[in-house]
Amino acid sequence: MLYLGLMSGTSLDGVDGIVARFDGTRPRVLGHRHQPFDAALRRELLALNAPGDDEIHRGSLAANSIARAYADVVEVVLQACGLTARDIRALGAHGQTVRHRPHQFDGTGYTVQLLNGALLAELTGIDVICDLRSRDLAAGGQGAPLVPAFHAALFGRSDEACAVLNLGGIANLTLLGQDSSDVGGFDCGPGNALMDAWCERHTGRSYDNDGGWAATGRVDQVLLERLLAEPYFAQQPPKSTGRDLFHTRWLDATLQACKNPIDPADVQATLAELTARAATDALARHGHGARQLLVCGGGSFNGHLMRRLSALAPQVQVLSTATKGVPADQVEALAFAWLARQFVERLPGNLPAVTGARGSRVLGALHPA
């Protein structure tokens, strides 16, 4: 009944590992550990999000490095729980997304999560379930987001509709109706990725702690409207996105189109407003009257961003998932432990209504211990 989940997201801040017990209506977290990426690996992963030289060689070595980073987290979290590899039925490992181009080029497209799953199985001695997006893509889906099925299992309620917003590097929104079968979801736009990149460029810090820098700036309405004019925001779901679209080159091109230079703090405030507007606009259009928005991911610790969400959706109660018993920095890793369990039980891990796949599918590929 014990499963391990490993997650490294588009924020590129590191690896989260969760050990969870699945023997009741809700999973119980036994341990959680986070370890940041080595600075050189983080730079290489960020570089691999864009075309470059010798990508096959560099990507293969990065996949090995990610497996080693994941294995280090497995060792640390097992020690913290007083467990060994033999106690874990399987681990679900996301890998590091460097390209996400569903349906493009040949009708199927591709999604790439770097991870040497065989090496991870060798290093940990645990069955590894990885490559969790490809089967949905093969079935005509987007391959993302995958977390809405887990959000429904964890946060769905019969008394009223609610929504879950995951604020990683990219933001994804899950819509939970009163009927347990009424589940929607999609990537609604950038989460922390643009804010983090802009903050690092101008302050040297990898993120804007509590949104403090953004709070000192003023939203530039011209820039905001230009950013919101991106066609992705008006696109109907199913849809998913990533750094392939929302990258610093996209931001720089929009800034260059503005007539006057904008103070860096004002740009940071505008990027925070973009994340909040994209999420709340999507909730207003597709949320079916949800009165509660549960927020998880690194962005949930950004006080300025949380206040902007509340201000832009005054009719909605904005809360951290911690108020529902699941700390905001544990939800995604826990989702991949759940996906590993779904694979072992040969149960579907996708929701066709979310991804657009032709039907429910068992997700993942197995590397046996």
Backbone torsions as a table, in degrees:
resi	resn	phi	psi	omega
1	MET	NA	-3.9	-178.7
2	LEU	-97.1	129.2	179.4
3	TYR	-130.0	154.1	179.0
4	LEU	-116.8	137.7	175.7
5	GLY	-119.6	135.3	-179.6
6	LEU	-126.5	128.6	-174.7
7	MET	-138.0	130.0	166.5
8	SER	-131.9	120.9	-169.7
9	GLY	-103.4	-173.2	-175.4
10	THR	-69.3	-11.9	174.9
11	SER	-71.1	-20.6	179.0
12	LEU	60.0	31.7	-179.3
13	ASP	-88.5	-11.4	179.1
14	GLY	141.1	-159.5	-172.5
15	VAL	-117.9	131.9	171.6
16	ASP	-106.0	134.2	176.1
17	GLY	-123.4	135.9	-177.6
18	ILE	-128.7	135.6	164.5
19	VAL	-107.5	127.7	-176.6
20	ALA	-135.7	147.8	175.5
21	ARG	-103.7	128.7	178.5
22	PHE	-114.5	91.0	179.7
23	ASP	-142.5	20.3	179.5
24	GLY	-156.9	-158.5	-178.0
25	THR	-74.7	-24.5	178.7
26	ARG	-130.3	141.1	175.3
27	PRO	-67.3	149.6	177.5
28	ARG	-116.5	121.8	-179.3
29	VAL	-78.6	125.0	177.8
30	LEU	-95.7	-25.1	179.9
31	GLY	-168.6	150.5	179.5
32	HIS	-143.6	134.7	174.4
33	ARG	-139.3	144.8	175.8
34	HIS	-122.8	135.5	173.1
35	GLN	-131.6	128.4	-179.6
36	PRO	-69.5	155.7	173.5
37	PHE	-69.3	146.8	166.3
38	ASP	-56.2	140.5	-173.8
39	ALA	-58.5	-39.7	-179.1
40	ALA	-67.4	-40.1	178.1
41	LEU	-65.9	-40.9	178.8
42	ARG	-60.6	-43.6	179.1
43	ARG	-62.6	-40.5	-179.2
44	GLU	-68.6	-40.0	178.4
45	LEU	-64.7	-39.2	177.4
46	LEU	-64.6	-41.6	179.5
47	ALA	-64.7	-35.8	-177.9
48	LEU	-72.0	-7.7	173.8
49	ASN	-74.1	-10.2	179.4
50	ALA	-125.6	153.0	178.3
51	PRO	-56.4	142.3	-179.4
52	GLY	-162.0	-177.4	-177.8
53	ASP	-76.2	144.1	169.2
54	ASP	53.4	44.8	-173.3
55	GLU	-65.5	-36.0	-178.8
56	ILE	-62.4	-46.3	179.1
57	HIS	-63.2	-50.1	-177.1
58	ARG	-65.9	-40.9	179.9
59	GLY	-65.3	-36.9	179.4
60	SER	-66.6	-42.0	178.0
61	LEU	-67.8	-37.7	176.8
62	ALA	-63.6	-38.4	177.8
63	ALA	-61.8	-37.8	175.5
64	ASN	-64.9	-42.7	-179.8
65	SER	-64.1	-38.3	178.4
66	ILE	-65.0	-41.6	177.7
67	ALA	-59.0	-41.3	179.4
68	ARG	-67.8	-40.3	177.6
69	ALA	-63.6	-41.4	177.2
70	TYR	-62.5	-44.0	-178.5
71	ALA	-62.6	-36.0	177.0
72	ASP	-62.1	-41.9	179.3
73	VAL	-66.3	-39.6	177.1
74	VAL	-57.9	-46.9	-179.2
75	GLU	-60.6	-43.7	-176.6
76	VAL	-67.9	-44.9	-176.2
77	VAL	-71.7	-33.3	176.4
78	LEU	-66.6	-42.1	177.7
79	GLN	-61.3	-41.0	-179.6
80	ALA	-63.5	-30.6	-178.9
81	CYS	-91.6	-5.1	-176.0
82	GLY	68.4	34.6	-177.2
83	LEU	-118.3	165.9	173.1
84	THR	-122.2	171.5	179.6
85	ALA	-57.4	-33.4	-178.2
86	ARG	-65.1	-20.1	-179.6
87	ASP	-80.2	-12.6	-173.1
88	ILE	-101.1	125.4	-179.8
89	ARG	-69.3	-43.5	178.6
90	ALA	-167.7	160.9	173.7
91	LEU	-122.4	140.9	175.3
92	GLY	-102.3	124.8	-174.1
93	ALA	-124.6	124.7	-175.5
94	HIS	-75.5	-39.8	-169.0
95	GLY	78.9	176.2	-175.9
96	GLN	-107.9	114.3	-179.8
97	THR	-69.1	126.1	175.1
98	VAL	-119.5	-18.2	173.2
99	ARG	-146.6	141.7	176.6
100	HIS	-143.3	100.5	-175.3
101	ARG	-132.5	62.1	-178.7
102	PRO	-64.5	141.9	173.5
103	HIS	69.7	-1.8	-174.6
104	GLN	-90.3	159.1	172.5
105	PHE	74.5	-56.8	-176.3
106	ASP	-128.0	12.0	-178.6
107	GLY	93.6	-27.5	176.9
108	THR	-98.8	-46.2	-178.1
109	GLY	74.7	-158.3	-178.5
110	TYR	-160.4	161.6	171.3
111	THR	-140.4	133.6	-172.8
112	VAL	-120.2	117.2	172.0
113	GLN	-115.8	109.9	-177.0
114	LEU	-70.0	125.7	174.8
115	LEU	-176.9	129.8	171.9
116	ASN	-89.3	91.5	-176.4
117	GLY	-64.2	-34.8	178.4
118	ALA	-64.4	-41.9	178.3
119	LEU	-65.6	-38.9	178.8
120	LEU	-63.2	-41.3	177.1
121	ALA	-63.9	-38.8	179.9
122	GLU	-66.1	-40.4	-176.3
123	LEU	-75.8	-31.6	-173.8
124	THR	-99.9	-26.4	-174.3
125	GLY	72.5	25.6	-179.3
126	ILE	-125.5	143.4	173.3
127	ASP	-58.2	128.5	-177.7
128	VAL	-108.7	126.5	173.1
129	ILE	-109.5	114.3	-178.4
130	CYS	-140.1	-167.7	-175.6
131	ASP	51.0	53.3	-169.5
132	LEU	-83.4	-7.1	-176.3
133	ARG	-102.2	-22.0	-169.3
134	SER	-64.9	-36.7	-175.4
135	ARG	-68.2	-38.7	176.3
136	ASP	-62.3	-41.2	178.1
137	LEU	-62.2	-42.8	179.4
138	ALA	-62.8	-28.3	179.6
139	ALA	-87.9	14.9	176.1
140	GLY	91.4	5.8	-178.1
141	GLY	-92.2	-179.7	178.1
142	GLN	-80.7	-19.2	-172.9
143	GLY	76.6	3.0	-177.5
144	ALA	-166.9	157.3	-13.2
145	PRO	-75.3	151.0	179.3
146	LEU	-97.4	-17.6	-174.0
147	VAL	-72.9	-20.8	-178.6
148	PRO	-56.8	-36.0	178.4
149	ALA	-61.3	-40.2	178.2
150	PHE	-71.9	-41.2	176.4
151	HIS	-56.6	-40.0	179.5
152	ALA	-63.9	-42.0	179.9
153	ALA	-67.2	-32.8	-173.4
154	LEU	-92.1	-39.9	-170.5
155	PHE	-116.8	-5.9	-179.3
156	GLY	-59.3	142.5	-178.7
157	ARG	-138.8	150.1	-174.7
158	SER	-91.4	-12.9	-174.5
159	ASP	-88.1	-24.8	178.8
160	GLU	-163.5	160.4	176.6
161	ALA	-74.0	146.7	175.1
162	CYS	-146.8	177.4	-179.1
163	ALA	-140.3	155.3	177.4
164	VAL	-125.4	128.7	179.3
165	LEU	-115.5	116.4	175.9
166	ASN	-96.8	115.9	-178.0
167	LEU	-103.6	78.5	169.9
168	GLY	-93.7	-147.7	174.5
169	GLY	-61.0	-40.5	171.1
170	ILE	-110.8	147.7	-179.1
171	ALA	-98.3	131.8	172.3
172	ASN	-124.7	144.6	-173.7
173	LEU	-116.4	129.4	174.8
174	THR	-110.5	134.2	-177.9
175	LEU	-114.1	119.1	-175.4
176	LEU	-115.9	111.5	177.1
177	GLY	-80.9	174.1	178.0
178	GLN	-65.4	-34.2	174.2
179	ASP	-77.3	128.6	-175.8
180	SER	-61.3	-21.5	179.1
181	SER	-86.1	-7.4	-177.7
182	ASP	-92.8	85.1	-178.0
183	VAL	-127.9	129.8	174.9
184	GLY	-129.1	173.1	178.4
185	GLY	171.2	156.5	179.8
186	PHE	-172.5	163.7	170.7
187	ASP	-75.7	123.1	-174.7
188	CYS	-96.1	-10.3	177.8
189	GLY	150.0	-162.0	179.2
190	PRO	-68.5	147.4	173.0
191	GLY	-106.4	-98.4	-178.9
192	ASN	-97.6	-13.0	-167.4
193	ALA	-57.2	-49.2	-177.5
194	LEU	-70.9	-41.0	178.1
195	MET	-60.8	-44.5	-179.5
196	ASP	-63.0	-44.7	-178.0
197	ALA	-64.3	-42.2	-179.9
198	TRP	-67.2	-40.0	179.1
199	CYS	-63.5	-43.4	-179.7
200	GLU	-65.8	-38.7	-179.2
201	ARG	-63.0	-38.9	-170.4
202	HIS	-104.0	-17.9	-178.8
203	THR	-122.6	-15.5	-175.8
204	GLY	83.0	-5.1	177.9
205	ARG	-92.4	144.0	-174.4
206	SER	-74.5	-16.3	175.9
207	TYR	-157.1	164.1	-178.4
208	ASP	-91.9	98.3	-173.6
209	ASN	-58.6	117.6	178.9
210	ASP	62.5	12.4	-176.9
211	GLY	71.2	20.7	-174.5
212	GLY	-61.5	-39.5	-179.5
213	TRP	-70.8	-43.5	178.3
214	ALA	-58.4	-37.2	-177.9
215	ALA	-66.1	-20.1	178.7
216	THR	-83.6	-13.7	-177.5
217	GLY	-97.1	176.6	176.9
218	ARG	-119.7	140.1	179.7
219	VAL	-66.7	127.5	175.0
220	ASP	-89.3	109.5	-172.2
221	GLN	-66.9	-34.2	178.8
222	VAL	-64.8	-47.5	178.5
223	LEU	-62.4	-43.3	-179.5
224	LEU	-59.4	-45.5	-179.0
225	GLU	-66.9	-34.7	176.2
226	ARG	-65.3	-41.6	179.0
227	LEU	-66.1	-42.0	-179.0
228	LEU	-71.6	-12.8	177.3
229	ALA	-75.8	-7.4	176.0
230	GLU	-53.8	126.0	-175.7
231	PRO	-57.8	-25.1	-178.7
232	TYR	-56.6	-37.4	-175.5
233	PHE	-64.3	-32.6	-179.8
234	ALA	-86.5	-11.2	-178.1
235	GLN	-66.1	139.5	179.2
236	GLN	-80.0	144.5	174.0
237	PRO	-69.9	159.1	5.1
238	PRO	-68.7	139.9	176.2
239	LYS	-158.3	152.3	177.0
240	SER	-150.6	158.4	-174.9
241	THR	-151.6	-173.7	-179.1
242	GLY	-174.6	-157.6	178.3
243	ARG	-69.7	-11.4	175.1
244	ASP	-60.3	-30.7	178.5
245	LEU	-107.2	-53.8	-172.9
246	PHE	-92.1	80.4	-178.8
247	HIS	-126.8	174.7	-174.6
248	THR	-67.3	-27.3	178.0
249	ARG	-66.3	-36.6	175.9
250	TRP	-63.4	-43.9	178.9
251	LEU	-65.5	-45.5	-177.4
252	ASP	-62.8	-39.0	179.0
253	ALA	-64.0	-37.5	178.4
254	THR	-69.5	-39.4	177.7
255	LEU	-63.7	-39.1	-179.2
256	GLN	-66.2	-26.6	179.5
257	ALA	-77.4	-14.6	177.6
258	CYS	-77.7	143.0	-174.0
259	LYS	-69.9	-39.0	-174.1
260	ASN	-113.2	147.4	175.4
261	PRO	-63.9	147.8	-176.9
262	ILE	-118.4	134.0	178.8
263	ASP	-57.8	136.5	-177.5
264	PRO	-54.9	-37.4	178.6
265	ALA	-66.1	-34.1	177.3
266	ASP	-69.8	-35.3	174.8
267	VAL	-63.5	-42.6	179.3
268	GLN	-62.1	-42.4	177.1
269	ALA	-62.0	-37.9	-179.2
270	THR	-70.1	-37.2	177.6
271	LEU	-66.6	-38.8	175.3
272	ALA	-63.3	-40.9	178.8
273	GLU	-65.8	-36.6	177.1
274	LEU	-60.2	-47.5	178.7
275	THR	-60.3	-45.2	-179.2
276	ALA	-67.3	-41.8	-179.0
277	ARG	-66.7	-44.4	-179.4
278	ALA	-58.3	-41.8	-178.5
279	ALA	-71.0	-47.0	-176.0
280	THR	-73.8	-33.0	174.8
281	ASP	-63.8	-42.7	178.9
282	ALA	-65.2	-39.0	178.7
283	LEU	-64.7	-41.3	179.6
284	ALA	-64.6	-37.1	-178.2
285	ARG	-77.4	-35.7	-169.0
286	HIS	-122.6	-0.4	-168.8
287	GLY	-81.3	-2.3	176.2
288	HIS	51.9	38.6	176.0
289	GLY	76.5	23.5	177.9
290	ALA	-57.4	133.5	-178.0
291	ARG	-105.1	-2.3	-178.1
292	GLN	-139.2	134.2	177.7
293	LEU	-121.1	113.7	178.5
294	LEU	-94.5	126.7	-173.2
295	VAL	-113.5	134.1	176.8
296	CYS	-134.8	179.6	-177.5
297	GLY	86.8	172.6	-175.5
298	GLY	-59.4	-31.9	-179.3
299	GLY	-65.5	-18.9	179.0
300	SER	-68.9	-16.2	178.0
301	PHE	-92.0	1.6	177.9
302	ASN	-91.1	100.2	-174.6
303	GLY	-59.9	-40.1	179.3
304	HIS	-62.3	-44.2	-179.1
305	LEU	-65.4	-40.8	178.5
306	MET	-63.8	-38.0	177.9
307	ARG	-66.4	-37.6	178.7
308	ARG	-67.6	-37.6	175.6
309	LEU	-59.7	-45.7	179.9
310	SER	-64.1	-39.9	-178.2
311	ALA	-68.9	-35.9	-177.3
312	LEU	-82.4	-16.1	177.5
313	ALA	-131.0	65.6	-172.5
314	PRO	-62.9	-21.5	-179.6
315	GLN	-83.3	-3.9	-175.4
316	VAL	-113.6	136.8	175.0
317	GLN	-83.3	116.4	-178.2
318	VAL	-98.6	119.4	-175.0
319	LEU	-135.8	152.0	168.8
320	SER	-73.2	149.1	174.8
321	THR	-62.8	-16.9	177.2
322	ALA	-59.3	-29.2	178.6
323	THR	-68.1	-14.7	177.8
324	LYS	-106.8	14.4	173.6
325	GLY	92.9	4.2	179.6
326	VAL	-126.3	107.1	179.8
327	PRO	-52.1	142.9	-171.7
328	ALA	-62.9	-26.8	-178.8
329	ASP	-89.5	6.7	179.9
330	GLN	-110.9	-12.4	-168.5
331	VAL	-63.4	-47.1	-174.8
332	GLU	-68.7	-44.3	178.2
333	ALA	-62.2	-38.0	176.9
334	LEU	-63.2	-35.7	177.7
335	ALA	-61.7	-36.5	-178.4
336	PHE	-80.1	-23.9	167.1
337	ALA	-65.5	-41.6	177.7
338	TRP	-63.1	-40.9	178.6
339	LEU	-65.4	-35.2	175.1
340	ALA	-63.4	-42.3	177.0
341	ARG	-63.1	-42.3	177.7
342	GLN	-58.0	-41.6	179.3
343	PHE	-63.6	-47.9	-178.4
344	VAL	-60.4	-39.2	-179.8
345	GLU	-84.0	0.6	-177.4
346	ARG	55.0	47.0	176.7
347	LEU	-112.2	149.8	-178.7
348	PRO	-65.6	149.7	177.7
349	GLY	-114.9	-8.9	-179.4
350	ASN	-105.6	166.1	172.0
351	LEU	-122.7	110.0	-178.3
352	PRO	-55.2	-33.2	179.0
353	ALA	-65.3	-22.8	-179.9
354	VAL	-90.4	-50.9	-172.4
355	THR	-89.9	-19.5	-176.2
356	GLY	86.0	9.1	178.2
357	ALA	-65.9	160.0	-178.2
358	ARG	-69.9	-16.7	179.0
359	GLY	-178.1	178.4	178.7
360	SER	-69.2	142.5	-178.8
361	ARG	-139.7	146.3	167.1
362	VAL	-74.4	127.7	-172.7
363	LEU	-106.3	141.4	171.3
364	GLY	115.8	163.8	175.1
365	ALA	-125.9	142.2	-173.9
366	LEU	-100.2	130.0	166.1
367	HIS	-114.1	103.0	-174.3
368	PRO	-66.1	148.9	175.1
369	ALA	-63.6	NA	NA
